[in-house]
Amino acid sequence: NDPDKLVEIIAALEPSFGGINLEDIKAPDCFVVERKLQARMKIPVFHDDQHGTAIVVAAAILNGLKVVGKDVGNVKLVTSGAGAAALACLDLLVDLGIPRKNIWVTDLAGVAYKGRKELMDPEKEPFCQETDLRTLDQAIEGADIFLGLSAGGVLKPEMVKKMAAKPLVYALANPTPEIMPEDAIEAWAKIVATGRSDYPNQLNNVLVFPGLFAGALENRVIKITDEHKLQAAFALANYVTNPTANEIIPSPLDKNVANIIASVIK
């Protein structure tokens, strides 16, 4: 309930710990806590819900686009959800090459548009569009990628049908995705990913943080940079040598994944 007190407690751990993995801190407190700790501490501080998710999503989008034959610089992406994980994903996807103007953010208040006052915060502002569109149903038309980090059932089959050819539907709400994979595929999604282990293409940040911290500790890295995140995303994507619609990302149970991630954190 008190971000500044949390910062003081965590900062006091530095003499004993080689790295700090933050979990389950709500937005916008998570942004404040991470920034203040990174400024104070000389060990890596990494909010896994934000950046671990972002790395896995970026890798999955790289391989998904490879499967459908689309270029990262030309796709339209629509999100449902604008919390810490979603915004971290979008920041990394911009670094990956998706133009900011091609990214449409929706949340409980609808489309994030310039001048909107409801449920706004500074982290969301850079993704506000100059538009008259107000709903996910309107924004989804012609989208190549849907990224859901929100709530179960918000993406309807008729919305998927409005998307561009061979769409990627990454519905990561747990335990109930924004749309069930079978419904998305029936609607005409080409590739579907969820956060669940009982469907193909589970996007889980456990794929990232064990290897990331192993590499950081081994190499005495004092800060996880945006470049580290990109390198980790490419390493994770390239580990799948022949991606298919049902295999765009390694299994979280693949014990070699941690070594692959660790090798690029230097």
C-alpha positions as CSV (number, residue, x, y, z in Angstrom):
1,N,0.0,0.0,0.0
2,D,3.0,2.3,0.3
3,P,5.4,2.2,-2.7
4,D,8.0,4.4,-1.0
5,K,8.1,2.1,2.0
6,L,8.5,-0.9,-0.3
7,V,11.4,0.8,-2.0
8,E,13.1,1.3,1.3
9,I,12.7,-2.3,2.3
10,I,14.0,-3.7,-1.0
11,A,16.9,-1.2,-1.2
12,A,18.1,-2.4,2.2
13,L,18.5,-6.0,0.7
14,E,21.3,-4.9,-1.6
15,P,24.3,-6.0,0.4
16,S,23.0,-9.5,0.6
17,F,21.4,-10.1,-2.8
18,G,22.7,-10.2,-6.3
19,G,19.5,-9.2,-8.0
20,I,15.8,-8.4,-7.3
21,N,12.9,-9.9,-9.2
22,L,9.8,-7.9,-8.5
23,E,6.4,-9.6,-8.7
24,D,2.7,-8.7,-8.4
25,I,2.9,-4.9,-7.9
26,K,0.0,-3.1,-9.5
27,A,0.3,-0.2,-11.9
28,P,1.2,2.6,-11.6
29,D,3.0,1.7,-8.3
30,C,5.2,-0.8,-10.1
31,F,6.7,1.9,-12.4
32,V,7.6,4.0,-9.4
33,V,9.1,1.2,-7.4
34,E,11.2,-0.2,-10.2
35,R,12.5,3.3,-11.3
36,K,13.4,4.3,-7.8
37,L,15.2,1.0,-7.1
38,Q,17.1,1.0,-10.3
39,A,18.3,4.6,-9.6
40,R,19.5,3.6,-6.1
41,M,20.8,0.1,-6.5
42,K,23.9,-1.4,-8.2
43,I,22.3,-4.8,-8.8
44,P,19.7,-5.7,-11.4
45,V,16.1,-4.9,-10.5
46,F,13.6,-6.4,-12.8
47,H,9.8,-6.3,-12.7
48,D,9.0,-9.7,-14.1
49,D,5.2,-9.1,-14.7
50,Q,6.3,-6.2,-17.0
51,H,9.5,-7.2,-18.7
52,G,9.4,-11.0,-18.6
53,T,6.0,-10.9,-20.2
54,A,7.2,-8.4,-22.8
55,I,10.2,-10.5,-23.8
56,V,8.1,-13.6,-24.3
57,V,5.4,-11.7,-26.2
58,A,8.0,-10.1,-28.4
59,A,9.6,-13.5,-29.2
60,A,6.1,-15.0,-30.0
61,I,5.3,-12.1,-32.3
62,L,8.6,-12.4,-34.1
63,N,7.9,-16.1,-34.8
64,G,4.2,-15.6,-35.4
65,L,4.9,-13.0,-38.1
66,K,7.5,-15.3,-39.6
67,V,4.9,-18.1,-39.9
68,V,2.3,-15.8,-41.6
69,G,4.8,-14.0,-43.8
70,K,4.3,-10.5,-42.4
71,D,6.8,-7.7,-41.7
72,V,7.0,-6.3,-38.2
73,G,7.2,-2.8,-39.6
74,N,3.9,-3.0,-41.4
75,V,1.5,-4.6,-39.0
76,K,-1.4,-3.2,-37.0
77,L,-1.6,-4.3,-33.3
78,V,-4.5,-3.8,-31.0
79,T,-4.3,-4.5,-27.3
80,S,-7.0,-5.2,-24.7
81,G,-5.6,-4.1,-21.4
82,A,-3.3,-1.2,-20.6
83,G,-1.7,-2.3,-17.3
84,A,1.9,-2.8,-16.4
85,A,2.4,-5.9,-18.5
86,A,0.6,-4.6,-21.6
87,L,2.5,-1.3,-21.6
88,A,5.9,-3.0,-21.1
89,C,5.0,-5.3,-24.0
90,L,4.2,-2.3,-26.2
91,D,7.4,-0.4,-25.3
92,L,9.5,-3.5,-26.3
93,L,7.4,-4.0,-29.5
94,V,8.2,-0.4,-30.5
95,D,11.9,-1.2,-30.0
96,L,11.3,-4.4,-32.1
97,G,10.1,-2.3,-35.0
98,I,6.3,-2.0,-34.8
99,P,5.5,1.7,-35.5
100,R,3.9,3.4,-32.5
101,K,1.2,4.8,-34.9
102,N,0.2,1.2,-35.7
103,I,-0.5,0.3,-32.0
104,W,-4.0,0.8,-30.7
105,V,-4.6,0.5,-27.0
106,T,-8.0,-0.3,-25.4
107,D,-8.9,-0.8,-21.8
108,L,-12.0,-0.5,-19.5
109,A,-12.6,3.0,-20.8
110,G,-12.3,2.0,-24.5
111,V,-9.7,3.2,-27.0
112,A,-6.9,5.3,-25.6
113,Y,-7.3,8.5,-27.6
114,K,-5.8,12.0,-27.4
115,G,-7.6,14.1,-24.9
116,R,-9.2,11.2,-23.0
117,K,-9.4,11.8,-19.2
118,E,-10.8,8.6,-17.8
119,L,-8.4,6.0,-16.5
120,M,-5.4,7.8,-17.9
121,D,-1.8,7.8,-16.6
122,P,1.5,9.1,-18.0
123,E,2.6,5.6,-19.1
124,K,-0.5,5.3,-21.3
125,E,-0.2,8.7,-22.9
126,P,2.4,7.9,-25.6
127,F,0.0,5.3,-27.1
128,C,-3.0,7.6,-27.4
129,Q,-4.3,7.9,-31.0
130,E,-5.8,10.9,-32.8
131,T,-9.1,9.1,-33.6
132,D,-12.9,9.0,-33.4
133,L,-12.8,5.3,-32.6
134,R,-13.9,4.4,-29.1
135,T,-14.2,0.7,-28.7
136,L,-12.3,-2.5,-29.1
137,D,-14.9,-3.6,-31.7
138,Q,-14.1,-0.6,-33.8
139,A,-10.3,-0.6,-33.3
140,I,-9.9,-4.3,-34.2
141,E,-10.9,-3.9,-37.8
142,G,-7.9,-4.7,-40.1
143,A,-5.6,-5.6,-37.2
144,D,-2.9,-8.2,-37.8
145,I,-2.3,-8.8,-34.1
146,F,-4.5,-8.9,-31.1
147,L,-2.7,-8.8,-27.7
148,G,-4.8,-9.4,-24.7
149,L,-3.7,-8.8,-21.2
150,S,-7.1,-8.0,-19.7
151,A,-10.1,-10.2,-18.9
152,G,-11.7,-13.3,-20.1
153,G,-14.2,-13.2,-22.9
154,V,-13.7,-9.6,-24.1
155,L,-12.7,-10.6,-27.7
156,K,-15.7,-11.9,-29.6
157,P,-15.5,-14.2,-32.6
158,E,-17.1,-11.5,-34.8
159,M,-14.2,-9.2,-33.8
160,V,-11.7,-11.7,-35.0
161,K,-13.5,-11.9,-38.3
162,K,-12.8,-8.2,-38.8
163,M,-9.1,-8.6,-38.5
164,A,-6.6,-8.7,-41.4
165,A,-5.8,-12.0,-43.2
166,K,-3.9,-14.6,-41.1
167,P,-4.3,-12.8,-37.8
168,L,-2.3,-13.5,-34.7
169,V,-4.5,-13.7,-31.5
170,Y,-2.5,-13.7,-28.3
171,A,-5.2,-13.9,-25.6
172,L,-3.2,-14.0,-22.3
173,A,-5.7,-13.4,-19.6
174,N,-5.7,-16.2,-17.0
175,P,-7.4,-18.5,-16.3
176,T,-10.0,-17.6,-18.9
177,P,-8.4,-16.0,-22.1
178,E,-10.0,-13.0,-23.9
179,I,-11.2,-15.6,-26.4
180,M,-10.9,-19.4,-26.2
181,P,-8.4,-20.8,-28.8
182,E,-11.0,-23.0,-30.5
183,D,-13.3,-20.0,-31.0
184,A,-10.5,-17.8,-32.3
185,I,-9.4,-20.5,-34.8
186,E,-13.0,-21.1,-36.0
187,A,-13.4,-17.4,-36.5
188,W,-10.2,-17.4,-38.7
189,A,-7.3,-16.7,-36.5
190,K,-4.1,-18.2,-38.0
191,I,-2.1,-18.4,-34.8
192,V,-3.4,-18.4,-31.2
193,A,-1.4,-18.2,-28.0
194,T,-2.6,-18.1,-24.4
195,G,-1.1,-18.1,-20.9
196,R,-2.4,-21.6,-20.3
197,S,-0.5,-24.9,-20.3
198,D,-3.3,-27.0,-21.7
199,Y,-3.1,-25.3,-25.2
200,P,-0.3,-24.9,-27.6
201,N,1.8,-21.7,-27.5
202,Q,1.8,-21.0,-23.8
203,L,3.3,-17.5,-23.3
204,N,4.7,-17.7,-19.7
205,N,7.3,-15.4,-18.2
206,V,8.9,-18.4,-16.5
207,L,10.7,-18.7,-19.9
208,V,12.6,-15.6,-19.2
209,F,13.6,-14.7,-15.6
210,P,15.6,-17.8,-14.5
211,G,17.9,-17.4,-17.5
212,L,18.0,-13.6,-17.3
213,F,19.1,-13.6,-13.7
214,A,21.5,-16.5,-14.2
215,G,23.2,-14.4,-16.9
216,A,23.1,-11.2,-14.9
217,L,24.6,-12.8,-11.8
218,E,27.3,-14.7,-13.7
219,N,28.4,-11.6,-15.6
220,R,27.9,-9.1,-12.7
221,V,25.4,-7.1,-14.7
222,I,24.2,-4.2,-12.7
223,K,21.1,-3.2,-14.8
224,I,18.9,-5.0,-17.2
225,T,18.7,-2.7,-20.2
226,D,16.3,-2.4,-23.2
227,E,19.1,-4.0,-25.3
228,H,19.2,-7.0,-22.9
229,K,15.4,-7.4,-23.3
230,L,15.7,-7.3,-27.1
231,Q,18.5,-9.7,-27.2
232,A,16.6,-12.1,-24.9
233,A,13.5,-11.8,-27.2
234,F,15.6,-12.7,-30.3
235,A,17.4,-15.5,-28.5
236,L,14.0,-17.0,-27.4
237,A,12.6,-16.6,-30.9
238,N,15.6,-18.0,-32.7
239,Y,15.7,-21.1,-30.4
240,V,12.6,-22.3,-32.3
241,T,14.4,-23.1,-35.5
242,N,11.2,-23.9,-37.6
243,P,8.2,-22.1,-36.0
244,T,4.8,-23.3,-36.9
245,A,1.3,-22.2,-36.0
246,N,1.3,-24.6,-33.0
247,E,4.9,-23.9,-32.0
248,I,6.0,-20.3,-32.0
249,I,7.7,-20.4,-28.6
250,P,9.7,-23.1,-26.6
251,S,8.0,-25.0,-23.9
252,P,8.4,-23.6,-20.4
253,L,9.6,-27.1,-19.4
254,D,12.5,-27.0,-21.9
255,K,15.5,-26.9,-19.5
256,N,17.8,-25.5,-22.1
257,V,15.8,-22.2,-22.5
258,A,17.4,-20.7,-19.3
259,N,20.9,-21.3,-20.8
260,I,19.9,-19.6,-24.1
261,I,18.6,-16.5,-22.3
262,A,21.6,-16.4,-19.9
263,S,24.0,-16.4,-22.8
264,V,22.9,-13.0,-24.1
265,I,22.8,-11.2,-20.7
266,K,26.3,-9.8,-20.6
